[in-house]
Amino acid sequence: MTDPQINNPLHGVTLEMILAHLVHQYGWEDLGRRIPIHCFTNDPSLKSSLKFLRRTPWARKKVEDLYLGAVDKKV
């Protein structure tokens, strides 16, 4: 039996962990420039951003893609 998550680089990484990493690496201002969504550009907070990202698949995908790009550059 094979594990379907074996090739998933996001396996075991929560959305909160991803967002915290990106905020730490880029800061809210730069994150808002890279992904121009309201929750990053106007009075951003982890809580409000997570709420939005959990309900908005296209935005979550952009955040996950940015995270994967940022992690790949570190390796």
ABEGO torsion letter per residue (X at the ends): XBBAAAABAABGBBAAAAAAAAAAAAEAAAAAAABBBAAAABGBBAAAAAAAAAABAAAAAAAAAAAAAAAAAAX
